[in-house]
Structures are given as C-alpha cells and as structure tokens.
Amino acid sequence: MVDRCVLTAGERAEVAELVNGVLGRCDSWDPLAFVDDSVPLAQELPARLRRFLVEARVNEVDVTVVSNLPVDEDLAPTPIGWDAAAKTGAGSREELVLLLCGSILGEPFGWCNQQDGRLVHDVVPVPGMEQSLTSASSSAGLSLHTEDVFHACRGDYVSLYCLRNPDAIGTTFVRGASLPFSPDMRELLSKEVFTFYPDDSHVGMTLNALDGDNSATPVRPSTTGTVLFGPKERPYFRFDIDFMEAEGDAAEAMREVQRQMASRVERVVLSPGDAVFIDNYRVVHGREPFTARFDGTDRWLKRVNLIRDVRRIYTMSASRSRIILG
Ligand SMILES: [Fe+2]
C-alpha cells in the first residue's frame, strides 16, 4: 500500500491549465531557467493536492503517489536514450508537471556528471545497456538502492513521473521500517565503517566538491559513513549493495540487510499520469526487469531529485547552482 491522491477531472484540468500558462509564457523550455519559479508557482496547484504533498513531507511518508495528472495526448514516441530526449525536448510538459508537484516536497537539483547535467532526467531503456546497473537497463532488474548513496547531498526524495508503461513494469521498494534489525545489528549498522561509491550513472565522478576542495580525487572516489542514522526511534538508512563495502562483522551485517530486504519487497506499478515520490532516507527502490522493444512504445519516466534544503548544495559547491559538480 502506498499513500495515493487521485486527482478529480477538475483538478487535473487545473494542473493542465497552470502548465499550459507557464509554457505559453516561455520562449523555449529550459528546466534550469524555470526552476527558481517552481516553488512559488507550485502554490497555484489545487489546494487538496498541495495539502496531500505537504502532509507527506511533514509525516515522512515512505512512498507517495499522485494519480490522474495530465499527460500530453500527442505524446512523442519514447526516445531511444536520454540524449535523444534532450535533443528533441520530448515530454517537456510532463517535466513541468513533475517539477511543480515535486516543489511541494523539496527543491529540484541535479548532478553535472549525470545525463550531462540535466535537471530533469529521462528514464528509458537504452540499447546496449540492458544489463547495466543504471536506470537505462531493462532485461536486468534494477536492484534495490538508495539514490546516490555515496553523497551527503543525496536527495530526500526520488521523484518519477510516468509517461508510458505499457507492460505494467513495477517500481520495487523496501521500507527501512519493515526490516527486523536486532539490537546488535542496529549497533553495527550505526558504525562509521561502511564505504560508499558513486554508481555507474555518475560518469567520471571525483567528489572534489565534497568539501569545497578543488583538487580532484584520483581513481575511484568514496565516502565513509553509517547505514543507519538519524532519529533512534525511527531511523533513516542508506544502502546499495552494489556500491558499498565493509569488512568483518559489518560486511556480514550488510549481507544480512540484503537477505532481509529480499523478503520484504513491495511494488507499485506506475500508469501514465502517476507521479511517485520515494523518501530516499526511509526507502530503497529498484525496478523489475523487462524486455525493451526500442520502437517508441517502451516504458518512459521523467525523474527529478528533490532536496529539502537547497542551501546544503549551494554551500558544498560554493555556488548558487542546483547542479552538483562531480
Ligand atoms: Fe534509483
């Protein structure tokens, strides 16, 4: 079960009108140029939707879905790769819908070395990447992970907006609160002995912006930290078995977390017009495997990272930019 708000036809029309108005005033659509207007403009979304999203933020809801948002009736074919989408601007109306809804929960940001520094990503299968450990994969499932597990400024939410999902491929997730950690496990997972690495979607990540130091770190960068952190009674966690390491008891604890997660996987199937907001401090997420067709009809999502306090990013990069330097 996820927390879901289904818009009425009237509310859907209100969102469409707001979006059309913004696009009508733009000479050309540029999410980075628009994004500072996103938070104030989001106040013009339907009141019931705003309240639903604010409550999700305040109550730290694990997985939040908004359904019946507008999707263009003349939607372009699913692009073959994010770079094709970037060139054509396909799905710009839907990017705006996601930015507006997401701006109730947090502030949009991106990474300079992910999808060429785009603020809104296209999640589509890419030929030759079927087995990769990135969202461009298809025949290999995307294993459960915290988004950008290695970084102190990883998002509070991963947001996804579904434009097309004809084969009803599930987005998978596990709630940290569902994992039955023993007191010993809790203690181990709270030690600063876990090493986290950038995943393969971060091309040439150097972490030189981590402490404002301009000297690039050579070879594979990493950070060290805990798996569990935050409120003792309701801890946050971060986990990505493919991009973390530990030794001894901590390594065994890591494998035990992976085993516990395997039997607690839930799924949500996104339909066109559904936006999902996954709390990246409380939930790990993934995707079921599927067979891509590369014929314009494949699954197509838009993705935006959201952080509650964008000043953390400004401070880290010493620049008022929402795109984190790699
Ligand atoms: Fe992800």
Residues whose N, C-alpha, C, O or C-beta is under 5 A from the ligand:
A	BS01	LIG	E147
